[in-house]
């Protein structure tokens, strides 16, 4: 499993976090298993394949914003990347 965790498609778009590695990015972002990642830096996710964009954002940016659905409630998380 990668540091991004393991994701599955969600019927309405986005990616459901199925597994989160200890110390991985989902944990650092505050994500929990079952959360549906809906967008990264304001760009919607079509499915699990789009989660790989997180690596690209972290390489090019100083921060990443992640929008999720948790138990039907919208939430947002941010992670500052140290240089």
N, C-alpha and C positions, 0 to 999 in steps of 0.2 A: 504494500500500500504506500502511496506517495505521501508527502507532507501535506498535500491538499485534501487527503481523505478519499473516501469512495462515495460516489453519487449515483443516483438513479433518476430517470426522467420523471417529471411530474405531469399528470394528465393535462394541466392547464398551462404548461410551460414552466421553465425553470428547472432546478435540479435539487433533489432531496438528498440531504446528507445522510448516508447509511452508516458510515464508519468514520471515526475521527481518531487519528493517531495521537498518542500522548505527546504534547509539545508541538504539535503540528499547527498549521495556519488556522484551521477551523477553531481550535482551542484558543489561539491568540486573538482571534476576532470575536470570541464570545459565542460562537455557534454551538448548537447542540444537535445530536442525532435526531433526525426527524424534521429539522428546519428546512424550509424550501428557499433556496437562494433564487431571487427573482431578478436582481440586477447587480452589476459591478460598475462603479463609478457612473451610475445613471444609465448604463446601457443594458437593456433587457437580455436575459439569458433564454435561449431557445431550448436548451437541454444540458445534460451533463458535460458534453464536449466543450461547451463554452467556459466551463470552470477553469480550463487551462489558461484562459485569458488572464486569470489572476496572477500567474507568474509574470506575464508580460507587463501587466500594470505595475507590479512591485519592482520590476527592473527599471522601468521608465519614470516612475513617480515617487514622490515622497510620502504619499499616503494612498490608501485604497478605501473606498466606501462600498459597503455591501448592504443591499436591501434584502430582507427575508420575510417570510411568513412563518410565524411560530404559533401553532394552535389557532390558526385563522387570523391572528393579529399581526399587522405590519410593524416591523422593527428595522432600525438601521444601526449599523456598526461601522466603526472606522479603525484603521490601523495605521499608525505612523511608522514609516520605515526609516531606520537610522542609517546614515551614510556609511 
